[in-house]
Amino acid sequence: MSAESPPPAAAENPPLFRTVLQALRGEHHDYTAAPLNRAVLLLAVPMVLEMVMESLFAVVDVFWVSRLGKEAVAVVGLTESVMTLVYAVAIGISIAATAIVARRIGEKDSERAAQAAGQIVLLGAGLAAALGVALGSFAPEILRLMGADEKTVALGADFTRVMLGGNLTVFLIFLINAIFRGAGDAVLAMRTLWLANALNIALGPCFIFGLGPFPELGLTGAAVATNIGRGLGVVYQLWHLAGHRCRVRVRSAHLRPDFALLGSILRTAGSGILQLLISTTSWVGLFKILAVFGSSAVAGYTIAIRVVIFALMPAWGLANAGATLVGQNLGAKQPDRAAAAVKIATKFNVIFLGAVGVIFVGASSLIAGLFTTDPEVFLHANRTLWIVSLGFPLYAAGMCYEGAFNGAGDTWTPTKLNFFCFWLGQVPLAWLLAQPLGFGPLGVFIAVPTAFSVLAVWSGVLFKRGCWKDQRV
């Protein structure tokens, strides 16, 4: 060894700051061979920062909308609860995208990875267009179905129509970012959301309040800004997916329908979609229960959940890093290394969310006060925030365990867990506490951490059994 050569340990485990810089530069690495702590960090840094921007947008968006009154916040909450059905389909396919692309990359088969990516984009675009036409055409009816009064419907019909009709932008952002993550190009996913959501944040108040040359569109302006920002984010993604610095290069031939491959993707995605539909429809159920208690309860809950999402999104970044490492290492025939990666990600996630939970519980009234001055809305937001935050450490573990199942392509296990914990647990418990037992909105708030805590413990038991290691995709 020459005098200038670093010792092997230094070469394999560079200082933390240097590793973070490498992660942000988007350098390509072999995640089936790098030291595990470093591999988790290289993937987690851009994934966490990606989700930080997404969560920041959720908070900033409701901050501006709250200036229009509690009915406007209620419209956002009710629309978002319906949009979660779109998210469920998009994220369900995204689960399959990450698992399949990661497995092909782990097998060192970039051509099949690109073919799968092309079919995933084709499938997503078709489904998003169909959903946009179907849902956007019935925006007022959807708001009424969700329990909105006529004043709220009149205020929010256009907002809901633009959000549901323009769902193609968020659909493709989810899918293409999942392809990037599966390939190990997490920094491209991060840059996409930073670009899209920075535009959302900048354009939101401009279109809402008519700043400068922008038209004053009120609540509808928030939807317009969101779709413009996300649309430009999709353009950025497609440019990279065409071969600019992306590990998976999709060419026109990969976009021709391959029905055998589409069928394979749908089989993996089907249970993933069902998994997300179960969890998201349970949120719709909670909003339906809350709507009985008026717009103040819905608005307060919406504010608190947006703040909770602010904390949970970065935690999903760590879970996504674990999922990518599971897929790639199973592709490389290294199941024990895949399990070890999940344990490292889980440890980091529990520490992070546990600390955030302590802050949220202690400062819930201060945080809620930033978003509303309405006494009733403040009461509900404050209660929701500190009650839901009590379960943060368990949420962190549950995210990583379910991410491991999904990264392996074992989407049925989280689907069953969601069914029992949400449909048979969270929604009935929320109704029982809120109405027959007389707790009102407080009963709904209590049901949320209860269901997620049961889910976390149960998924941890199944993870340790290890059946997910034998999944084929």
N, C-alpha and C positions, 0 to 999 in steps of 0.2 A: 504493500500500500504506500502510495506516495505521500509526501508531507502535506500536499495540498488537499488530498482526498479526505472527506469527512468520515468519521467512524460510521459503521453500518447503522447503528441506532439512530444517529442524527439524520442520516439519509432517509430512513424509513419513517421517522416520527419528527418532522420539522416543527419548529416552534408554533404555538397556537396562532399568533398573529399572521405568520406566513401562510398557514393552512387556510385561514379565513380569507386572505387575499386571493389565494388560488381558487377557492370556492366562488368568489365573486367575479373572477376573471372568466370563469366558465371553461377551464381547462378540462380536457378529456382524461378520465382515469379508469382503470380496471377495478371496479368495485367488488369483483370476486377474488381479488388478490391483495388489495391494500389493507393495512392494519385496520381492524374494525372500528376502533374509536375515531380514527382519522376518516374512514369511509363515511361513518354516520355524520361527522361534522361537515365534510365536504358537500354532502347532499342536504343536510339539515339547514345550513346557513342560508342558501338561497331559497329553500322551501319555506322557512320561517319568515324571511323577509317578504316573500311573495304573499303570504297570508297576512302579514302585518299590514300591508297596503290594502288588501281586501277588507280587513276588519276596520281599518281607519276610514275607508270610504263608507262603510255601513254606519259608523257613528257620525261622520260629518254630514252625510245625507240626511239623517233624521234630525240633526241639529238645525239645518236650514229649514227643513219642512216644518219643524215644530214652531217656527216663527209664523206660520200661517194658521195656527190654531189646532186644537185637539182633534177636530174632525179630519183635518189633513193628515195628521199622524195616524189616525185610525184607518184612513184609506190606504196608506202605505202598509200598515200592518196586515190588513185584510188582503190586499193585493199580493203582498209578499207570501202570505200563507198559501195562496193559489199558485204563485210562481214556484213554490217549493215542489209542486207536482212536476213542473218542467225541470227543475233542478234534479229531481229524483231520477227522471229518465236520462238526463245528461250525465249525471254523476254515476248512475248505474252502468252506462256504457263506458264511462271513464275508468271505472274499476277494471272492466275487462281490458280496456286499452292499456292501462299500466301493467297489468298482469301479463298480457300476451307479448307486448313489446319488450318488457323487461326479461321475460323468459327467452325470447329470441336473441336478445343482446347477450344474455348469459351463455347462450349456446354458440355465440360468435357467428350468428346468421343474420347479417344486416339486410340482405335482400328480402327475406321473409318478414323481417321487422317492418321494412318500408311498405311491403305489400299489405300487411295488416293495417298499418297506419292509413294508407290510402282508402281502404275499405271502411275504416272507422269514420273518416271524414265524410265520405259519401253517405254512409248510413245516417250520421248525425244531421247533415244538412237536409236530407229528405224528411226526417222525423220532425225537425224544428219547423220547417215550412208548413207541414200539415198541422202541427199544434198551433202555430201562429194564426193561421186562418180560422181554425175551429174556436180557439179561445178569444181571440181579438174581436170576433164578430158579436160576441155575447157579453161584452164587458159589464154593462149595467145589470143584466140579469145575474151575472156571477156575483156582483157586489150584494144584490138583494138576497141571493141564496146564502151568502155568508152572514146575513143578519144585519146588514147596514140599513139605516133609515134613509128616507128619501132625500134629506138634506145632504147626507154623506154621499149618496149615489150621484146626485147632481154635481157635487164638487169633484168627485173622483173618477167619473166614467172615462174621461179622456186619458187620464193618467194610467188607469188600468188597461185601456185599449192599447196604448203605446207600449206598455211594458209586456203585455201578453203577446201582442202582434209582432213585436220586434225581438222575440226570444231567441232568434237565430244567433244574435251576437254573443249572448252569454252561453248558449249551447256550444258553439264552436270554440269559445275560449276555454271552457271546461275540457272538451275533448282533446284539443291540440295540446294544451298544457299537460294533460295526462300522458300523451304520447311523449312529450319532452321529458317528463319525469321518469317514465319507464325506460327511456333510453339513457338516463343519467345526465341529461341536459337540463338540470334543474334551474340553472341560471337564466335560460331562455324563458322558462315559465315565469320566473321572478320578474324579468324585465317586461314581459307582456303585461302583467297585472299592474306593475308600477306605471307603465305608460297609460294603459286604459283608465286606471282609477285616478291618476293624477289629472287626466283630462276631465274625468267625471267631477272631481272636486273643484277644479277651476271653472268649469262650465256651469255647474249646478246653480250657484247664486246668480250667475249672469242671466240664465234663462228663467229662473224663478222670479227674480225681482226686476228684470229688464235693465241690467247695468250696461252703460255705454251703448254700443250699436245693437245690442241684443234685444229681441222682443220680450215683453213681460208676459210670460205664459203661466205664471203661478205654479200650482202643483204639477201641472202637465210638463212644465219646463224641467222638473227633476227627471222625468222619464226620458225626455228628449236628450238631455245632457248625458244620461246613463248610456243610452244606445249609441250616441255619437262616439263617446269614449271607448266603449267596448268594440264598436265596429272598427275603429282605427287599430285597436289592439289585435283584432283578427287579421287585418291586413299585414301587420308586423309579423304575426305568427306564420302566415302563409308564405311570406318572403323567406323566412328561415327554413320552413319545411321543404321549400323547393331546392334546398341545398346550401344555404348560406350559414355555415358553421354548425349545422345540426347533424348529429350522428346518424339520424334516420333521414334519408333523402327521398322524398316522394316525387315521382315523375308522372307524367300523364297516363302512362300505361297502368300505373297502380290505382288510378281512379276509375278504370273500367270495371263494371260490376263483375265480381267473382262470387257466384252464388254459393258455392261450396264454402268459401272462406267467410262470407257474410253469415251463413248458417252457423258456422262454428263460433263466430263472434257473438251472435245473438244467443246461443246456448249459454255462453259464459256470462253475457251481459244480462240475460233474462232474470236470473235470480238476483243479480246486482240491482237491477231496476226495481224488482219487487222489494228488495231489502230497503231501498231508499223510499219507495212509495209507502211502505209500512210506517217508517219513522216520520215522513213528512205529512202523511194524512193524519197521523196522531197529533201533529201540531195544528192542523186544520181543525181537528176535533176540539182542541183546547181553546182555539179562538171562538168556535161556535159556542162553547160553554161560557166563555167570558162575555160574549156579545150580549147575553141576556142581562148582564149587569151594567150595560151602557158604554158609551164611547170613552169615558174616563178610565174605566178598567182596561179596555183594549189599548188605549193610548199609553197608559202607564206600563203595561206589560210589554208593549212594542218597544218602548224606550229602553227598558231594562234588558230585554233579550238582545237588542242591538249592542248594548254595552257588553253583555256576556259574550256575544259573538266576537267582539273586539279582543277578548282574552282567548277564546277557544280557537280562533283561526290560526294564530302562530303555533298553538299546540298541535293542530292538524298538520302543520308543516313537519314536525318531528315524526308524527305517525306516518306521513307519506314517505319520509326518508326510510323508515323501517320497512314499509311495504315494497319500495323499490329494491332494497337490499334483499328482501325475501325472494322476490321474483328472479332477480339476476343470479343469486346464489343457488336457488333450486335449479335454474337452468344449467348452472355449472356443476351440478351434482354435489352440492355442499350444504345439506340440510342443517347440520349442526351449526355451521357458521351463520345461516339464516336466522336460527333461533337466538343465537348469541347477539346478533344485531338488534333484534326486537327488544331484548332485555336491556341493552344499553339505551335505546331510544326511550323505553318506558321509564327508566330511572331518571333521565334528564327531564322528561315530560312531567312526571309527578312532582319533582322539585320546583319546576317553573310554575305550573298551575297551582300548586299548593301555596306558593308565595303570593301569587296574584289573588287567590281566594281570600287569604288573610286581609289583604289590602281592601278588597271589595266589601267584605263583611264590615270592616271597621269604618270605611268611608262611604257607605252606601247612600246616606242622606246627602252628603256633599256632592257625590257624582250625580244623583238624580236631580239635584237642584240646578245643575248646569244645563239641563234640557227642558225644564218646565218650571213655571211659576204658578201653575194651576194647583191649588191645594189637593184636590181629589186625585189628579193625575200623579202628583208627587207622591202621595201616600202609596198608591199601587206600585209605582216604579221603585220606590225605596224598599218596600216589602219583597217584591220579586227579586231584586238584586241581591239582597243579603241572604235570602233563603236559598236561591239557586246556587250561589257561590259556595255554600257550605260543602257541596259535593265535588268541588273542583279536583282534588287529588284522585278520586276514583274515576272521574270523567277522563282524566289524563291516561290512566292505565287502560281503561276500556277502549279508548281511541287506538292505542298502539296494538292491542290484541286483535281488535277487529280489522285494523289495517294489515296485520300479518296474515289473517285468513284471506282477505281480499287480494293481497299481493301474491299469494300462492295460487289464486284462482278458485279458492274454496269459498265461493260467495253464498253458498247455502247455509253455512253455519251462522254468519251474522244475520241472515234473513230470518232464521228460526228464532234467534235471540231477540231480534227486534219485534217479531210477532208476539212473543210471550210477554216481553217487558213493556211494550208500548200499547198494542191493541188490547191485550188481555190484562195489562197492568196500569199504565199511566192514565189512559182516557177514562176507564171505569172508575179508577180511584179519584181522579179529578172531579168527575160528576158526583160521586158519592159524597166527597168532602164538601163540595161547593153547594149542593142543593139538598139532598136528604138530611145531611148532618149539619147544615146551616153555616158552614164556614165562609160561604160566598167566594169571591175571587181568591182569598187566601188559600182555599182548598186546592185550587188549580196550581198555585205557586208551589205548594208543598209536594204535589204529585210529581213535579219535574225531577228534583234531585233524588227522590225515592226510586223512581223507575231507572234512572241512569246509574245509580249506585248498585242496584241489583244486576243490571246488565254488565257492569264492570267486573263484579265478583264472579259471575257465571262464565263470562268470556275468559277470565284468567284460568279457571279450572279447565276449560276445554283446550286452551292454548297449551297447557302443561301436558295434556294427553298426547299431543303431537300428531294427530291424524292428518292435519293440514299439510304435513311434509310430503304426503304421498299423492297430492293432487296433480292431475295432468291438465295442461291447457295447450 
